[in-house]
């Protein structure tokens, strides 16, 4: 299950783990104009853990989800697109 909310400066997606235990904590993704943050509670420390991805890193992650194992570098196409 997931939710999508549109706030003033970000789109917020929350991923809720469902299914058989053990379940993971909810993941919150904030998509800003210049970066994406991913936040999840760490039950061992009761702290929130956050990582920040640049738009380039997000683009690379998106491409990586559809590729086989290997090392890749995205390069602009001749028309300037990726």
C-alpha positions in Angstrom: 0.0 0.0 0.0 1.2 3.5 -0.6 -0.1 7.1 -0.3 0.6 10.2 -2.3 0.3 13.7 -1.0 1.1 17.0 -2.7 2.5 19.6 -0.4 3.6 23.2 -1.1 7.2 22.3 -2.1 7.2 18.5 -2.5 5.3 15.4 -3.5 5.3 13.0 -0.6 5.0 9.2 -1.2 4.7 6.9 1.8 5.3 3.1 1.2 3.6 0.8 3.8 5.0 -2.7 4.0 2.3 -5.3 3.9 2.2 -9.1 4.0 3.7 -11.6 6.3 6.0 -10.7 9.2 8.7 -9.5 9.6 7.5 -6.2 8.2 9.7 -3.2 7.6 9.0 0.4 8.8 7.2 2.8 6.5 9.3 4.6 3.9 8.6 8.2 3.2 9.8 9.7 -0.1 9.9 13.5 -0.6 10.3 14.6 -4.2 11.5 18.2 -4.3 12.5 20.3 -7.4 16.2 19.6 -7.0 16.5 16.3 -4.9 14.6 13.4 -3.4 14.8 12.4 0.2 14.0 8.9 1.5 13.3 8.5 5.2 12.7 5.4 7.4 12.5 4.9 11.1 15.2 2.6 12.5 13.5 0.5 15.2 16.9 -0.4 16.8 17.8 3.2 17.6 14.3 4.9 17.5 15.9 7.4 15.1 14.9 8.5 11.6 17.4 7.7 8.9 17.4 9.9 5.8 19.2 9.8 2.5 19.2 12.4 -0.2 19.5 11.6 -3.9 20.3 14.2 -6.5 18.1 14.2 -9.6 21.1 12.6 -11.5 21.2 9.8 -8.9 17.5 9.3 -9.2 17.8 9.1 -13.0 20.5 6.5 -12.6 18.5 4.5 -10.1 15.5 4.5 -12.5 17.6 3.2 -15.3 19.3 0.6 -13.1 16.0 -1.0 -12.1 15.6 -2.2 -15.8 19.2 -3.3 -16.5 21.0 -6.6 -15.8 24.1 -6.8 -13.5 27.0 -4.6 -14.7 28.6 -1.2 -14.6 26.9 1.6 -16.6 27.2 5.3 -17.4 24.3 7.2 -18.9 25.3 9.5 -21.7 23.1 12.1 -23.4 21.7 11.1 -26.8 22.5 13.0 -29.9 19.3 15.0 -29.5 20.3 15.9 -25.9 18.0 13.6 -24.1 19.1 10.7 -21.8 
